[in-house]
Amino acid sequence: MKQYDEYQRLMRYKYGYYSFISLIGLITLNYFIGLFSNLQWGVTKDLEMLIIMYIVILFFVNISVYHNAYFRKNDNKKVISWLFLITGLFGLYTTYQTFLIMPEEIILDGKIGRGAIQLFSGLLFLSIPITTFIRNRMDKKIEKKER
């Protein structure tokens, strides 16, 4: 954490706390849904937990990127964003190919299959450059108004 400034550390701790509370709440909600209605929306309970974790990770990463707390002070945001964009597009492409060849990997008997892990990984990597782009556009718009 030495490579982050005070504001970045504060934002990471703040949204890390919110993410942790969200994770506990979603896992508890999933437990009670399964307990009282015997509803299972994933092929396995382990997969359900993994998808819940991906949702919380997506929240944390995007809110950290938006508040300029994801990249370290000396990181080249453009290069890293382009790498994440390529990785995310590749992840979504492999998910699409999996869906074409074996759709039961993604959805099996109305339940989410293990192929959704590729989908969420691709979305995670793709969301970072999109959020960075949106943040940069907003900063430029605010900077333009100040002049």
PyMOL commands that place a pseudoatom at each C-alpha (Angstrom):
pseudoatom trace, name=CA, resn=MET, resi=1, chain=A, elem=C, hetatm=0, pos=[0.000, 0.000, 0.000]
pseudoatom trace, name=CA, resn=LYS, resi=2, chain=A, elem=C, hetatm=0, pos=[3.042, 2.303, 0.049]
pseudoatom trace, name=CA, resn=GLN, resi=3, chain=A, elem=C, hetatm=0, pos=[2.556, 3.038, -3.649]
pseudoatom trace, name=CA, resn=TYR, resi=4, chain=A, elem=C, hetatm=0, pos=[-0.871, 4.587, -3.020]
pseudoatom trace, name=CA, resn=ASP, resi=5, chain=A, elem=C, hetatm=0, pos=[-1.363, 8.079, -1.642]
pseudoatom trace, name=CA, resn=GLU, resi=6, chain=A, elem=C, hetatm=0, pos=[-3.490, 8.820, 1.429]
pseudoatom trace, name=CA, resn=TYR, resi=7, chain=A, elem=C, hetatm=0, pos=[-6.687, 9.480, -0.568]
pseudoatom trace, name=CA, resn=GLN, resi=8, chain=A, elem=C, hetatm=0, pos=[-6.301, 6.239, -2.530]
pseudoatom trace, name=CA, resn=ARG, resi=9, chain=A, elem=C, hetatm=0, pos=[-5.774, 4.218, 0.638]
pseudoatom trace, name=CA, resn=LEU, resi=10, chain=A, elem=C, hetatm=0, pos=[-8.803, 5.835, 2.262]
pseudoatom trace, name=CA, resn=MET, resi=11, chain=A, elem=C, hetatm=0, pos=[-11.012, 5.035, -0.762]
pseudoatom trace, name=CA, resn=ARG, resi=12, chain=A, elem=C, hetatm=0, pos=[-9.726, 1.465, -0.990]
pseudoatom trace, name=CA, resn=TYR, resi=13, chain=A, elem=C, hetatm=0, pos=[-10.382, 0.861, 2.718]
pseudoatom trace, name=CA, resn=LYS, resi=14, chain=A, elem=C, hetatm=0, pos=[-13.789, 2.532, 2.545]
pseudoatom trace, name=CA, resn=TYR, resi=15, chain=A, elem=C, hetatm=0, pos=[-15.030, 0.597, -0.472]
pseudoatom trace, name=CA, resn=GLY, resi=16, chain=A, elem=C, hetatm=0, pos=[-13.303, -2.567, 0.692]
pseudoatom trace, name=CA, resn=TYR, resi=17, chain=A, elem=C, hetatm=0, pos=[-15.409, -2.327, 3.844]
pseudoatom trace, name=CA, resn=TYR, resi=18, chain=A, elem=C, hetatm=0, pos=[-18.579, -1.746, 1.800]
pseudoatom trace, name=CA, resn=SER, resi=19, chain=A, elem=C, hetatm=0, pos=[-17.667, -4.691, -0.423]
pseudoatom trace, name=CA, resn=PHE, resi=20, chain=A, elem=C, hetatm=0, pos=[-17.143, -6.944, 2.572]
pseudoatom trace, name=CA, resn=ILE, resi=21, chain=A, elem=C, hetatm=0, pos=[-20.503, -5.972, 4.074]
pseudoatom trace, name=CA, resn=SER, resi=22, chain=A, elem=C, hetatm=0, pos=[-22.148, -6.520, 0.668]
pseudoatom trace, name=CA, resn=LEU, resi=23, chain=A, elem=C, hetatm=0, pos=[-20.515, -9.937, 0.392]
pseudoatom trace, name=CA, resn=ILE, resi=24, chain=A, elem=C, hetatm=0, pos=[-21.807, -10.970, 3.804]
pseudoatom trace, name=CA, resn=GLY, resi=25, chain=A, elem=C, hetatm=0, pos=[-25.291, -9.667, 2.958]
pseudoatom trace, name=CA, resn=LEU, resi=26, chain=A, elem=C, hetatm=0, pos=[-25.463, -11.434, -0.419]
pseudoatom trace, name=CA, resn=ILE, resi=27, chain=A, elem=C, hetatm=0, pos=[-24.200, -14.725, 0.982]
pseudoatom trace, name=CA, resn=THR, resi=28, chain=A, elem=C, hetatm=0, pos=[-26.707, -14.515, 3.834]
pseudoatom trace, name=CA, resn=LEU, resi=29, chain=A, elem=C, hetatm=0, pos=[-29.526, -13.666, 1.423]
pseudoatom trace, name=CA, resn=ASN, resi=30, chain=A, elem=C, hetatm=0, pos=[-28.560, -16.581, -0.813]
pseudoatom trace, name=CA, resn=TYR, resi=31, chain=A, elem=C, hetatm=0, pos=[-28.499, -18.884, 2.196]
pseudoatom trace, name=CA, resn=PHE, resi=32, chain=A, elem=C, hetatm=0, pos=[-31.983, -17.851, 3.322]
pseudoatom trace, name=CA, resn=ILE, resi=33, chain=A, elem=C, hetatm=0, pos=[-33.385, -18.102, -0.208]
pseudoatom trace, name=CA, resn=GLY, resi=34, chain=A, elem=C, hetatm=0, pos=[-32.058, -21.647, -0.409]
pseudoatom trace, name=CA, resn=LEU, resi=35, chain=A, elem=C, hetatm=0, pos=[-33.217, -22.472, 3.106]
pseudoatom trace, name=CA, resn=PHE, resi=36, chain=A, elem=C, hetatm=0, pos=[-36.807, -21.292, 2.862]
pseudoatom trace, name=CA, resn=SER, resi=37, chain=A, elem=C, hetatm=0, pos=[-37.644, -21.823, -0.802]
pseudoatom trace, name=CA, resn=ASN, resi=38, chain=A, elem=C, hetatm=0, pos=[-35.186, -24.581, -1.696]
pseudoatom trace, name=CA, resn=LEU, resi=39, chain=A, elem=C, hetatm=0, pos=[-34.237, -22.490, -4.733]
pseudoatom trace, name=CA, resn=GLN, resi=40, chain=A, elem=C, hetatm=0, pos=[-30.852, -23.091, -6.273]
pseudoatom trace, name=CA, resn=TRP, resi=41, chain=A, elem=C, hetatm=0, pos=[-30.003, -20.691, -9.123]
pseudoatom trace, name=CA, resn=GLY, resi=42, chain=A, elem=C, hetatm=0, pos=[-26.541, -22.122, -9.814]
pseudoatom trace, name=CA, resn=VAL, resi=43, chain=A, elem=C, hetatm=0, pos=[-25.610, -25.639, -10.827]
pseudoatom trace, name=CA, resn=THR, resi=44, chain=A, elem=C, hetatm=0, pos=[-23.779, -26.039, -7.504]
pseudoatom trace, name=CA, resn=LYS, resi=45, chain=A, elem=C, hetatm=0, pos=[-23.705, -24.032, -4.281]
pseudoatom trace, name=CA, resn=ASP, resi=46, chain=A, elem=C, hetatm=0, pos=[-19.975, -23.450, -4.812]
pseudoatom trace, name=CA, resn=LEU, resi=47, chain=A, elem=C, hetatm=0, pos=[-20.695, -21.827, -8.154]
pseudoatom trace, name=CA, resn=GLU, resi=48, chain=A, elem=C, hetatm=0, pos=[-23.317, -19.608, -6.543]
pseudoatom trace, name=CA, resn=MET, resi=49, chain=A, elem=C, hetatm=0, pos=[-20.740, -18.389, -3.997]
pseudoatom trace, name=CA, resn=LEU, resi=50, chain=A, elem=C, hetatm=0, pos=[-18.222, -17.772, -6.767]
pseudoatom trace, name=CA, resn=ILE, resi=51, chain=A, elem=C, hetatm=0, pos=[-20.702, -15.693, -8.769]
pseudoatom trace, name=CA, resn=ILE, resi=52, chain=A, elem=C, hetatm=0, pos=[-21.611, -13.695, -5.667]
pseudoatom trace, name=CA, resn=MET, resi=53, chain=A, elem=C, hetatm=0, pos=[-17.909, -13.031, -5.103]
pseudoatom trace, name=CA, resn=TYR, resi=54, chain=A, elem=C, hetatm=0, pos=[-17.494, -11.908, -8.721]
pseudoatom trace, name=CA, resn=ILE, resi=55, chain=A, elem=C, hetatm=0, pos=[-20.380, -9.463, -8.301]
pseudoatom trace, name=CA, resn=VAL, resi=56, chain=A, elem=C, hetatm=0, pos=[-18.761, -7.965, -5.198]
pseudoatom trace, name=CA, resn=ILE, resi=57, chain=A, elem=C, hetatm=0, pos=[-15.354, -7.842, -6.900]
pseudoatom trace, name=CA, resn=LEU, resi=58, chain=A, elem=C, hetatm=0, pos=[-16.932, -6.056, -9.871]
pseudoatom trace, name=CA, resn=PHE, resi=59, chain=A, elem=C, hetatm=0, pos=[-18.380, -3.478, -7.476]
pseudoatom trace, name=CA, resn=PHE, resi=60, chain=A, elem=C, hetatm=0, pos=[-15.102, -2.945, -5.634]
pseudoatom trace, name=CA, resn=VAL, resi=61, chain=A, elem=C, hetatm=0, pos=[-12.931, -2.704, -8.735]
pseudoatom trace, name=CA, resn=ASN, resi=62, chain=A, elem=C, hetatm=0, pos=[-15.265, -0.323, -10.550]
pseudoatom trace, name=CA, resn=ILE, resi=63, chain=A, elem=C, hetatm=0, pos=[-15.805, 1.991, -7.607]
pseudoatom trace, name=CA, resn=SER, resi=64, chain=A, elem=C, hetatm=0, pos=[-12.048, 2.016, -6.949]
pseudoatom trace, name=CA, resn=VAL, resi=65, chain=A, elem=C, hetatm=0, pos=[-11.304, 2.844, -10.583]
pseudoatom trace, name=CA, resn=TYR, resi=66, chain=A, elem=C, hetatm=0, pos=[-13.947, 5.566, -10.555]
pseudoatom trace, name=CA, resn=HIS, resi=67, chain=A, elem=C, hetatm=0, pos=[-12.465, 7.208, -7.461]
pseudoatom trace, name=CA, resn=ASN, resi=68, chain=A, elem=C, hetatm=0, pos=[-8.888, 6.942, -8.834]
pseudoatom trace, name=CA, resn=ALA, resi=69, chain=A, elem=C, hetatm=0, pos=[-7.925, 4.428, -6.166]
pseudoatom trace, name=CA, resn=TYR, resi=70, chain=A, elem=C, hetatm=0, pos=[-7.332, 1.340, -8.314]
pseudoatom trace, name=CA, resn=PHE, resi=71, chain=A, elem=C, hetatm=0, pos=[-4.159, 2.208, -10.182]
pseudoatom trace, name=CA, resn=ARG, resi=72, chain=A, elem=C, hetatm=0, pos=[-1.017, 3.069, -8.266]
pseudoatom trace, name=CA, resn=LYS, resi=73, chain=A, elem=C, hetatm=0, pos=[0.477, 6.539, -8.519]
pseudoatom trace, name=CA, resn=ASN, resi=74, chain=A, elem=C, hetatm=0, pos=[3.173, 5.550, -11.010]
pseudoatom trace, name=CA, resn=ASP, resi=75, chain=A, elem=C, hetatm=0, pos=[1.099, 3.199, -13.182]
pseudoatom trace, name=CA, resn=ASN, resi=76, chain=A, elem=C, hetatm=0, pos=[0.516, 4.003, -16.823]
pseudoatom trace, name=CA, resn=LYS, resi=77, chain=A, elem=C, hetatm=0, pos=[-3.300, 3.924, -16.863]
pseudoatom trace, name=CA, resn=LYS, resi=78, chain=A, elem=C, hetatm=0, pos=[-3.594, 3.954, -20.655]
pseudoatom trace, name=CA, resn=VAL, resi=79, chain=A, elem=C, hetatm=0, pos=[-1.367, 0.937, -21.243]
pseudoatom trace, name=CA, resn=ILE, resi=80, chain=A, elem=C, hetatm=0, pos=[-2.925, -1.066, -18.422]
pseudoatom trace, name=CA, resn=SER, resi=81, chain=A, elem=C, hetatm=0, pos=[-6.444, -0.124, -19.563]
pseudoatom trace, name=CA, resn=TRP, resi=82, chain=A, elem=C, hetatm=0, pos=[-5.685, -1.290, -23.093]
pseudoatom trace, name=CA, resn=LEU, resi=83, chain=A, elem=C, hetatm=0, pos=[-4.360, -4.605, -21.748]
pseudoatom trace, name=CA, resn=PHE, resi=84, chain=A, elem=C, hetatm=0, pos=[-7.478, -5.041, -19.620]
pseudoatom trace, name=CA, resn=LEU, resi=85, chain=A, elem=C, hetatm=0, pos=[-9.657, -4.187, -22.621]
pseudoatom trace, name=CA, resn=ILE, resi=86, chain=A, elem=C, hetatm=0, pos=[-7.969, -6.824, -24.773]
pseudoatom trace, name=CA, resn=THR, resi=87, chain=A, elem=C, hetatm=0, pos=[-8.169, -9.386, -21.963]
pseudoatom trace, name=CA, resn=GLY, resi=88, chain=A, elem=C, hetatm=0, pos=[-11.842, -8.604, -21.338]
pseudoatom trace, name=CA, resn=LEU, resi=89, chain=A, elem=C, hetatm=0, pos=[-12.763, -8.830, -25.013]
pseudoatom trace, name=CA, resn=PHE, resi=90, chain=A, elem=C, hetatm=0, pos=[-10.891, -12.126, -25.281]
pseudoatom trace, name=CA, resn=GLY, resi=91, chain=A, elem=C, hetatm=0, pos=[-12.758, -13.421, -22.217]
pseudoatom trace, name=CA, resn=LEU, resi=92, chain=A, elem=C, hetatm=0, pos=[-16.122, -12.434, -23.702]
pseudoatom trace, name=CA, resn=TYR, resi=93, chain=A, elem=C, hetatm=0, pos=[-15.140, -13.976, -27.029]
pseudoatom trace, name=CA, resn=THR, resi=94, chain=A, elem=C, hetatm=0, pos=[-14.269, -17.289, -25.391]
pseudoatom trace, name=CA, resn=THR, resi=95, chain=A, elem=C, hetatm=0, pos=[-17.567, -17.162, -23.499]
pseudoatom trace, name=CA, resn=TYR, resi=96, chain=A, elem=C, hetatm=0, pos=[-19.388, -16.616, -26.792]
pseudoatom trace, name=CA, resn=GLN, resi=97, chain=A, elem=C, hetatm=0, pos=[-17.520, -19.520, -28.393]
pseudoatom trace, name=CA, resn=THR, resi=98, chain=A, elem=C, hetatm=0, pos=[-18.341, -21.741, -25.413]
pseudoatom trace, name=CA, resn=PHE, resi=99, chain=A, elem=C, hetatm=0, pos=[-21.996, -20.759, -25.700]
pseudoatom trace, name=CA, resn=LEU, resi=100, chain=A, elem=C, hetatm=0, pos=[-22.042, -21.652, -29.406]
pseudoatom trace, name=CA, resn=ILE, resi=101, chain=A, elem=C, hetatm=0, pos=[-20.374, -25.033, -28.928]
pseudoatom trace, name=CA, resn=MET, resi=102, chain=A, elem=C, hetatm=0, pos=[-21.755, -26.085, -25.537]
pseudoatom trace, name=CA, resn=PRO, resi=103, chain=A, elem=C, hetatm=0, pos=[-24.602, -23.837, -24.339]
pseudoatom trace, name=CA, resn=GLU, resi=104, chain=A, elem=C, hetatm=0, pos=[-25.138, -26.143, -21.377]
pseudoatom trace, name=CA, resn=GLU, resi=105, chain=A, elem=C, hetatm=0, pos=[-21.863, -24.814, -19.919]
pseudoatom trace, name=CA, resn=ILE, resi=106, chain=A, elem=C, hetatm=0, pos=[-23.519, -21.422, -19.410]
pseudoatom trace, name=CA, resn=ILE, resi=107, chain=A, elem=C, hetatm=0, pos=[-27.120, -22.384, -18.633]
pseudoatom trace, name=CA, resn=LEU, resi=108, chain=A, elem=C, hetatm=0, pos=[-28.106, -25.916, -17.661]
pseudoatom trace, name=CA, resn=ASP, resi=109, chain=A, elem=C, hetatm=0, pos=[-31.727, -26.725, -16.835]
pseudoatom trace, name=CA, resn=GLY, resi=110, chain=A, elem=C, hetatm=0, pos=[-32.477, -23.091, -16.006]
pseudoatom trace, name=CA, resn=LYS, resi=111, chain=A, elem=C, hetatm=0, pos=[-29.470, -22.797, -13.685]
pseudoatom trace, name=CA, resn=ILE, resi=112, chain=A, elem=C, hetatm=0, pos=[-26.271, -20.888, -14.215]
pseudoatom trace, name=CA, resn=GLY, resi=113, chain=A, elem=C, hetatm=0, pos=[-23.407, -23.187, -15.222]
pseudoatom trace, name=CA, resn=ARG, resi=114, chain=A, elem=C, hetatm=0, pos=[-19.671, -22.973, -14.700]
pseudoatom trace, name=CA, resn=GLY, resi=115, chain=A, elem=C, hetatm=0, pos=[-19.210, -21.257, -18.068]
pseudoatom trace, name=CA, resn=ALA, resi=116, chain=A, elem=C, hetatm=0, pos=[-20.488, -18.100, -16.390]
pseudoatom trace, name=CA, resn=ILE, resi=117, chain=A, elem=C, hetatm=0, pos=[-17.106, -17.797, -14.680]
pseudoatom trace, name=CA, resn=GLN, resi=118, chain=A, elem=C, hetatm=0, pos=[-15.595, -16.897, -18.068]
pseudoatom trace, name=CA, resn=LEU, resi=119, chain=A, elem=C, hetatm=0, pos=[-18.363, -14.369, -18.601]
pseudoatom trace, name=CA, resn=PHE, resi=120, chain=A, elem=C, hetatm=0, pos=[-17.808, -12.655, -15.264]
pseudoatom trace, name=CA, resn=SER, resi=121, chain=A, elem=C, hetatm=0, pos=[-14.027, -12.670, -15.746]
pseudoatom trace, name=CA, resn=GLY, resi=122, chain=A, elem=C, hetatm=0, pos=[-14.428, -11.028, -19.133]
pseudoatom trace, name=CA, resn=LEU, resi=123, chain=A, elem=C, hetatm=0, pos=[-16.847, -8.465, -17.693]
pseudoatom trace, name=CA, resn=LEU, resi=124, chain=A, elem=C, hetatm=0, pos=[-14.452, -7.709, -14.856]
pseudoatom trace, name=CA, resn=PHE, resi=125, chain=A, elem=C, hetatm=0, pos=[-11.537, -7.022, -17.178]
pseudoatom trace, name=CA, resn=LEU, resi=126, chain=A, elem=C, hetatm=0, pos=[-13.730, -5.113, -19.628]
pseudoatom trace, name=CA, resn=SER, resi=127, chain=A, elem=C, hetatm=0, pos=[-15.280, -2.920, -16.938]
pseudoatom trace, name=CA, resn=ILE, resi=128, chain=A, elem=C, hetatm=0, pos=[-11.950, -1.442, -15.844]
pseudoatom trace, name=CA, resn=PRO, resi=129, chain=A, elem=C, hetatm=0, pos=[-11.149, 0.423, -19.095]
pseudoatom trace, name=CA, resn=ILE, resi=130, chain=A, elem=C, hetatm=0, pos=[-14.801, 1.428, -19.534]
pseudoatom trace, name=CA, resn=THR, resi=131, chain=A, elem=C, hetatm=0, pos=[-14.899, 2.943, -16.049]
pseudoatom trace, name=CA, resn=THR, resi=132, chain=A, elem=C, hetatm=0, pos=[-11.523, 4.608, -16.636]
pseudoatom trace, name=CA, resn=PHE, resi=133, chain=A, elem=C, hetatm=0, pos=[-12.812, 6.108, -19.890]
pseudoatom trace, name=CA, resn=ILE, resi=134, chain=A, elem=C, hetatm=0, pos=[-15.977, 7.410, -18.225]
pseudoatom trace, name=CA, resn=ARG, resi=135, chain=A, elem=C, hetatm=0, pos=[-13.976, 8.910, -15.366]
pseudoatom trace, name=CA, resn=ASN, resi=136, chain=A, elem=C, hetatm=0, pos=[-11.543, 10.611, -17.754]
pseudoatom trace, name=CA, resn=ARG, resi=137, chain=A, elem=C, hetatm=0, pos=[-14.421, 12.065, -19.779]
pseudoatom trace, name=CA, resn=MET, resi=138, chain=A, elem=C, hetatm=0, pos=[-16.060, 13.414, -16.629]
pseudoatom trace, name=CA, resn=ASP, resi=139, chain=A, elem=C, hetatm=0, pos=[-12.758, 14.925, -15.448]
pseudoatom trace, name=CA, resn=LYS, resi=140, chain=A, elem=C, hetatm=0, pos=[-12.284, 16.640, -18.819]
pseudoatom trace, name=CA, resn=LYS, resi=141, chain=A, elem=C, hetatm=0, pos=[-15.841, 17.982, -18.740]
pseudoatom trace, name=CA, resn=ILE, resi=142, chain=A, elem=C, hetatm=0, pos=[-15.360, 19.356, -15.209]
pseudoatom trace, name=CA, resn=GLU, resi=143, chain=A, elem=C, hetatm=0, pos=[-12.005, 20.834, -16.191]
pseudoatom trace, name=CA, resn=LYS, resi=144, chain=A, elem=C, hetatm=0, pos=[-13.602, 22.494, -19.220]
pseudoatom trace, name=CA, resn=LYS, resi=145, chain=A, elem=C, hetatm=0, pos=[-16.343, 24.056, -17.067]
pseudoatom trace, name=CA, resn=GLU, resi=146, chain=A, elem=C, hetatm=0, pos=[-13.781, 25.495, -14.648]
pseudoatom trace, name=CA, resn=ARG, resi=147, chain=A, elem=C, hetatm=0, pos=[-12.081, 27.463, -17.414]
for i in range(1, 147): cmd.bond("trace and resi %d" % i, "trace and resi %d" % (i + 1))
show_as sticks, trace
zoom trace
